[in-house]
Amino acid sequence: MLEDVKKTAEQKMQKSLEALKNDLAKVRTGRAHAGLLDHVMVEYYGSMVAVNQVANVNLGDSRTINVQPYEKSMIGKVEKAIRDSDLGLNPATNGDLIRVPMPMLTEERRRDLTKIVRTEGEGAKVAIRNVRRDANDALKKLVKDKEISEDDERRATEEIQKATDKAVAEVDKMLQVKEADLMAV
């Protein structure tokens, strides 16, 4: 039981770190990458789906993403979805290919993106702390039900705190790397 609580807490913390990693990958730097459009949703026969589900997304060069919808009827919808997204991109249609040039980041936009990154990081830290709280509550319940001793609870709480500190330090490291990447010209 005790090991299950610790293992579950560590797994949930790891999932929070993975989610942060994915969210940070979506925040663009000056370079183009195909994963940038992964969270852009487009209407496809009445349901919202990701752009990469209705189109082939690849790099034209280091500053251009090429999007080629599988159906010609989707060109306008995909272009509108990219334009309306929070990425600040201005796609241009060329026949059945949509080119998405990456504009140079201004100093102001870099600072805005840094704020977004910090917000994502704070959200991950809150999620990690919530996992810690849930694990500690589970330990208290085990003590109350007399399934473990108070000494076992104290030791397990310390281990969970160490795992929490390690995960928070990992979040800080990820944020530092991303912010350095954003501020690099």
C-alpha positions as CSV (number, residue, x, y, z in Angstrom):
1,M,0.0,0.0,0.0
2,L,2.7,2.4,1.0
3,E,4.8,1.6,-2.1
4,D,1.7,2.0,-4.3
5,V,1.0,5.5,-3.0
6,K,4.6,6.6,-3.6
7,K,4.8,4.9,-7.1
8,T,1.5,6.5,-8.1
9,A,2.6,9.9,-7.0
10,E,5.9,9.6,-8.9
11,Q,4.1,8.5,-12.0
12,K,1.7,11.4,-11.9
13,M,4.5,13.8,-11.3
14,Q,6.3,12.3,-14.4
15,K,3.1,12.8,-16.4
16,S,2.9,16.4,-15.4
17,L,6.5,16.9,-16.6
18,E,5.7,15.2,-19.9
19,A,2.7,17.5,-20.3
20,L,4.8,20.5,-19.7
21,K,7.4,19.3,-22.1
22,N,4.7,19.0,-24.8
23,D,3.2,22.4,-24.0
24,L,6.7,24.1,-24.2
25,A,7.3,22.4,-27.6
26,K,4.2,24.3,-28.9
27,V,5.5,27.7,-27.9
28,R,7.4,28.8,-30.9
29,T,10.9,30.1,-31.1
30,G,12.3,31.8,-34.2
31,R,12.6,28.4,-36.0
32,A,9.8,26.5,-37.8
33,H,8.9,23.0,-36.7
34,A,6.0,20.8,-37.8
35,G,4.7,20.2,-34.2
36,L,3.9,23.9,-33.9
37,L,0.5,23.4,-35.6
38,D,-0.4,20.3,-33.6
39,H,-2.9,22.1,-31.3
40,V,-4.5,24.1,-34.1
41,M,-8.0,22.7,-34.5
42,V,-10.1,22.8,-37.7
43,E,-13.7,21.9,-38.3
44,Y,-14.0,18.7,-40.3
45,Y,-17.5,17.4,-41.1
46,G,-19.0,18.8,-37.9
47,S,-16.3,17.9,-35.4
48,M,-13.1,19.7,-34.4
49,V,-9.9,17.9,-35.3
50,A,-6.2,18.8,-35.3
51,V,-4.7,20.2,-38.5
52,N,-2.3,17.3,-38.8
53,Q,-5.4,14.9,-39.0
54,V,-6.7,16.6,-42.2
55,A,-3.5,17.7,-43.8
56,N,0.1,16.8,-44.4
57,V,2.3,19.2,-42.3
58,N,6.0,19.4,-43.0
59,L,8.9,21.9,-43.2
60,G,9.5,23.8,-46.5
61,D,12.7,25.3,-45.0
62,S,13.9,26.5,-41.6
63,R,11.4,29.4,-41.7
64,T,8.4,27.9,-43.5
65,I,5.9,25.2,-42.7
66,N,4.1,23.7,-45.6
67,V,0.5,22.4,-45.0
68,Q,-1.1,20.3,-47.7
69,P,-4.8,19.4,-46.9
70,Y,-5.9,15.9,-48.0
71,E,-9.1,17.4,-49.5
72,K,-9.2,20.5,-51.6
73,S,-12.4,21.6,-49.8
74,M,-10.4,21.9,-46.6
75,I,-7.8,24.5,-47.9
76,G,-9.9,27.5,-46.8
77,K,-10.8,26.1,-43.4
78,V,-7.3,25.0,-42.6
79,E,-5.9,28.4,-43.6
80,K,-8.5,30.2,-41.5
81,A,-7.8,27.9,-38.5
82,I,-4.1,28.7,-38.6
83,R,-4.7,32.4,-39.0
84,D,-7.2,32.5,-36.1
85,S,-4.9,30.5,-33.8
86,D,-2.9,32.2,-31.0
87,L,0.4,31.7,-32.8
88,G,0.3,35.0,-34.7
89,L,1.0,33.3,-38.1
90,N,-0.2,34.6,-41.5
91,P,-0.6,31.6,-43.9
92,A,-0.6,32.1,-47.7
93,T,-2.3,29.7,-50.1
94,N,-0.5,28.6,-53.3
95,G,-2.7,26.3,-55.2
96,D,-3.4,23.3,-53.0
97,L,-0.4,24.1,-50.7
98,I,-0.6,26.4,-47.7
99,R,2.7,28.1,-46.8
100,V,3.1,29.3,-43.3
101,P,6.1,31.6,-43.0
102,M,7.6,32.2,-39.5
103,P,8.0,35.9,-38.9
104,M,11.0,37.1,-36.9
105,L,10.2,37.4,-33.3
106,T,10.3,41.0,-32.0
107,E,11.7,41.7,-28.5
108,E,8.1,42.4,-27.2
109,R,6.8,39.1,-28.6
110,R,9.8,37.2,-27.1
111,R,8.9,38.7,-23.7
112,D,5.2,37.7,-24.2
113,L,6.2,34.2,-25.0
114,T,8.5,34.1,-22.0
115,K,5.5,35.1,-19.8
116,I,3.4,32.3,-21.4
117,V,6.2,29.8,-20.7
118,R,6.4,30.9,-17.1
119,T,2.6,30.5,-16.8
120,E,2.9,26.9,-18.2
121,G,5.6,26.2,-15.8
122,E,3.6,27.5,-12.8
123,G,0.7,25.3,-13.9
124,A,3.0,22.3,-13.9
125,K,4.3,23.1,-10.5
126,V,0.7,23.4,-9.1
127,A,-0.1,20.0,-10.7
128,I,2.9,18.4,-9.0
129,R,2.0,20.0,-5.7
130,N,-1.5,18.7,-6.0
131,V,-0.1,15.2,-6.6
132,R,1.9,15.6,-3.4
133,R,-1.1,16.7,-1.4
134,D,-3.2,13.7,-2.7
135,A,-0.4,11.3,-1.8
136,N,-0.1,12.8,1.7
137,D,-3.9,12.5,2.1
138,A,-3.7,8.9,1.1
139,L,-1.0,8.3,3.7
140,K,-3.0,10.0,6.4
141,K,-5.9,7.8,5.5
142,L,-3.7,4.7,5.8
143,V,-2.6,5.8,9.3
144,K,-6.2,6.5,10.3
145,D,-7.2,3.0,9.2
146,K,-4.3,1.7,11.1
147,E,-2.7,0.0,8.0
148,I,0.7,1.8,8.5
149,S,2.4,3.3,11.5
150,E,3.0,7.0,12.0
151,D,6.7,6.5,11.5
152,D,6.1,4.9,8.1
153,E,3.9,7.8,7.2
154,R,6.5,10.3,8.2
155,R,9.2,8.5,6.1
156,A,6.9,8.1,3.1
157,T,5.9,11.8,3.4
158,E,9.6,12.8,3.3
159,E,10.2,10.6,0.2
160,I,7.2,12.1,-1.5
161,Q,8.6,15.6,-0.7
162,K,11.9,14.7,-2.2
163,A,10.2,13.5,-5.3
164,T,8.2,16.7,-5.4
165,D,11.4,18.8,-5.0
166,K,13.1,16.9,-7.8
167,A,10.1,17.4,-10.1
168,V,9.9,21.1,-9.4
169,A,13.6,21.5,-10.0
170,E,13.1,19.7,-13.3
171,V,10.3,22.1,-14.2
172,D,12.6,25.1,-13.4
173,K,15.4,23.6,-15.6
174,M,13.0,23.1,-18.5
175,L,11.7,26.7,-18.1
176,Q,15.3,28.1,-18.0
177,V,16.2,26.2,-21.2
178,K,13.1,27.4,-23.0
179,E,13.5,31.0,-21.9
180,A,17.1,31.0,-23.1
181,D,16.0,29.6,-26.4
182,L,13.3,32.2,-26.7
183,M,15.6,35.1,-25.9
184,A,18.3,34.0,-28.2
185,V,18.3,36.1,-31.4
